[in-house]
Amino acid sequence: MRNVLIASAAGAVCTFILTVLILKKLIPVLKSKKMGQPILEIGPRWHKNKEGTPVMGGLSFIISSVAVGAALAVVFGVTRGVRTVIPLIISLTYGVLCGLIGMIDDMAKLRKKQNEGLRAWQKLALQFITAALFVAGMAVFCGRGTELYIPFAGVKFDLGIWYYVIAVILLAGVDNSVNLNDGIDGLCSSITFVVGAFFCAVSFFRLDGENESLSFMSALIMGSAAGFLVYNFHPARIFMGDTGSLYFGAVVAACAFIMDNPLIIVVAGLVYILETLSVILQVAYFKLTHGKRLFKMAPIHHHFEKCGFSEVKIVVTFTLLTVAFCAAAWFGL
């Protein structure tokens, strides 16, 4: 356990430092190439001031995570056996693939000079494909079965082939939820740091550091989120873009699968899910009432913005909520 703890701490610190250093070089490059974020006209009017802020900052923590994760995989793969780090390798690969989807989307937005890139069905289809590859990888290389653990109830149900269907939907759903959560300065990074810290605590205090992949993956998430916050906290000097948010969505969901408790991400990451629910409710209510709105704007963090809450206040409130949800998730393990 001691070696895993030291390696995880070192991994988090190295990822943090690398992310900050890469961002320091990346921001001027993105600015020089005029790769700035387009802002929707229907958004809060004060967001127009952010137009032109460099996007695709997620590249920084994807690169740093892969570099540090690869180093950890090599060291522990050699000393403790490859099987101990296979879940880490699969999860990082899944994260990179989702980040690639986000990068394609970001590039399309920049090319079109508008805040709409890939069509919704195109993005969702790619997310389903990558999620299916992740689930298949965990089944083939990690021997994961089709039993689904129900948090708080403490029971498992063997769902057979339906497990794979639910798993793919859950992964794509969480990925999209994290993507929707990335709407104001520092929000997604702050919440993701807390969720990463939750999985890190689980790996050491509930699993005694025996799940190396979970320890390392959660450490990489914490280092990435903290490093990105240095330049992303209000006022943001760079945005992670779909490149970063889809990567974060993939790896936080992957952590739940690594510990073989997929549904726990719904509890720990409930803020992500509420963001998606607010969009679904907004659209449904709008259609049912022929034009009326349930919220001033969705996702719900924009509703609070339009109610007069500052970005910093929203970030602090949502982050504290995530701490509470993670505490609740602890008792559902």
N, C-alpha and C positions, 0 to 999 in steps of 0.2 A: 504493500500500500504506500509506503514512504517514497519509493522510487517513482510510482505513478503520480503521487502528489507533487513531487518536485518537478517531474517532467511536464505535468499539466500547468503548473504555475509558470514554468519557463516558457512553455508554448504560448500561454496567454500574453505574457510580457513581450515576447518576440513578435507575436502577431500585432500587438498594439504598436510597437515601435516601427515595424515595417510598414504598417498601414499609414502612420503619420508621415514617415519619410517619403513614401510613394505619393501621397496626396500633395506634399509640399512641391514635388516635381510635376505632378499630373495637372494640378489646377492651372498653372501658367500655360501648359501645352494645350489644354482644352479651350482656354480663353483665346489663345492665338489662332486656333482653328475655328473659332466662333461656334463651338458646340455648346450653345446655351439652351436652357429650358424654355420652350414655348409655354405660355400661360393661357388657359381657357378664358374666354370672355365671360362665361357664366359663373366663374369663380368669384371669391371675395375680391372687391375692387383693389384692395391694398396689396393683393398678390401680384398685381401688374408690376410693382416695384422689383419683384424678383426675376422678371423676365431677363433672360440672358445669363443667369447664374449657371456655371458649368454643370453639365449632367454626366451620367455614367461614372460617377465617383465610386460606384460599387466595384469597379475593376480593381481598386486599391486593396480592399480587404479580400477579394477573391484570390488575387495573386499572392498576398501575404499568407492567407490560410492554406492555400495549396502548397506553398513552399515550406511552411512550418509543419503542416500535416504530413507531408512527404518525408520530412526528416524524422518525425516521431515514428512514422510507420516503418521506416527502414531500421531505426535503432531497436524498437521493441519487436519488430518482426524477426530480427536476427537473434535477439536475446531471449524472447519468450515464445517465439513461434508465429508464423504468419497468420494463423487462425485468430489470434487475439486482436489483430488490426484490420482484418477483412471488412468488418462493418464500417470502420472509419473510412477505408478506401472507397467503399460503395457509396457511402453518404456524401463524401466530398465530390465524387464523380457526379452524383445526382445533383448536388448543389451547383456545380460548374455547368452542367447541361441546362439547368433552369436559368442560371445567370446568362447563358448564351441566348436563350429565348428572349430574355429581357433586353440584351444588347441589340438583338435584331429589331426589337420593338423600338428601342431608343433611337437607333439609327434611322428607322423609317420615319419617326417623328421629326428628327432633325432634317431629313431630306425633304419632307413635305412642308417643313416650317409650321407645323401645327401640333397640338397635343393629342393626336390620334395616330397610332402607328399601325401595328397588325390589327386585323379585324378580330373581334372577340372570339369567333369560332376557330380562327387560325391559332390564336394563342392557347385556347383551351385544348384543342386537339394535340398540340405539341406538349402541353403539360400532362395530359393523360398518357401520352406515349412515354415520356420520361418517368412518370410515376409508375407505370407498368414495368419498365425496365428495372427500377429500384426494387419493387416488390419481388420481381423475379430473381434479382440478384441476391436478395436477403433469403429467399426460399432455397435457391440452389446452393449458394456458397456458405450460408450460415445456418441452414437446416431449420428455418422458421416454418412452423406448421400453420394450421388454419384456425387455431383457437384464439378467440378474442376475449381479453380480460376486461371486465366491467369495473371501472373505478368505483370505490365506496362500497359496492356490493360484495367485492371479494370473490367473485365467481368467474368462471370461464365457460364460453360456449363454443363448440366446434361448429363453425359455419360452413365448412366444406369450401366449395368453389366460390361461394358468396363472400368469403373473407377477402378474396382478391379484389372483387368488385368494390366492396366497402373501403378497402385500403387505398385503392387508386382514387376514388372519389374524395376520401379524406385528405390525401396528400395534395391533390389539385385544389381542393377547397381551402386548405390552410395556406397554400402558396398564394392564391388569389387574395385571401384575407389580409395577409401581410403586405401584399402589393397595394391594397386599398388603404391600409393604415399609414402608408408613406405619403402624407399630404401636407404636413407642416414641419418646420425646422426642428430636427432632433427627436421627433416623436417615435418613429420606427426604430431608430438606433437605441433609444432609451428603453423601450419596452422589450426589445430583443435582448438587450444586455441582461435584464432581470430574468427573462425566460431561460437564457443560457446559464445564469447563476443558479437557477432552480435545478436544472439538470446536473450541474456540477455538484451541487449539494447532495442530490440523490445518489450520485455515483460514489461519493465518499462516505456519507453518513447512513445510507440505507443499503448500499451494495458493497461497502468496505473497500472501495477502490479496485474491486476485482473485474469491473467492466472497463478495461482500458480505453476502448473505442468511445464509450460514452464520456469518460473523463476528458479525453483529448478533444473530442468534437465540441463539447460544451465550453472548454477552455478557449478554443479557436473562435467560437461565437462571441464570447466575452471580450477577447482581445480585439476582434474586428469591430464590434459595436462601440467599444470605448475609444478606439483609435479614430473611427470615423466621426464620432461626436466632437472631437477636437476642432474639426472644421465644419461640422454640420449643425452644431447648436446655434440657436438664434443669436444674431442673424447669420444664416448659413452662407458659407463661401462656396459650397459645392453641394449638389444633390446626388444621392445614390442612384436615382433613376430606377427603371424596371430591372436593369442589370443587377443592382444590389438587392432590391426588395424581393425579387423572385429567388435569388440565391438564399437570402435569409429565411424566406418562407420554406424553402426546401430543407435546409439544414436543421431548423428547429423541429420540423415535423419528423425528420429522420431520427433525431435524438429519441423521440417517443418510441419509434420502431426499434431502435437499437436496444432499448431496455424492455422490449416486448410488451409495451403497454401503450398502444397507439392512441387510445382515446384520452389519455391524460393530457395531451396537447390542447384538447378542447377546453379543459379546465384551466390549465396554466396559462394558455394563450387566449383566454375568453375575450379579452379586449379586441384581439384580431377578429374573432368571430362576430362580436357585436357590431363592428364596422361593416361587415358584410351584410348582417341582418338589417342594419339601418338602410342600406341601399335597396335590398329586396323589398322591405316594407314601404320605402319611399315610392318605388316604381309601382308596386301593387296598389297602393292607396291612390296614386296619381291616376292610374287607369280606371279604378273602380269609381272614383269621384269625378271623373272627366276633367282633370286639371288641377285639383286641389293638392296641397303638399302637406305631408305629415311632419316633416322637418323643414327648417328654413333652407337647408342644403344637406345632401348626403355625399360621402360618408359622414358619420355623426360628429366627427371632430370639427368639420366645417360649420355644422349647426351651432356648436358652442362658440365658434369664432364670430358668427353673425349675431350671436346673443351678447357679444361684447367681451368675451373672455380673451385674454392675451394668449399668444402662442405658448409662451413659457408656462402660464398657468395651466393650460390644457395638457402640456407635456408632463408637468409635475403631477397633475391629478390622475391622468391615465396611467402613469408609471406607478403611482401608489396603489391604484386599483389592481395593477398587474401583480404587485407584491402581495396584495391580499388574496388574489386568485391563486397565486403560486403556493401560498400558505395553505389554502383550502385543498389544493391538489396534493399537497404533502400527505394529508390524511386520507386521500383516496387511493394511495399506492397499495 
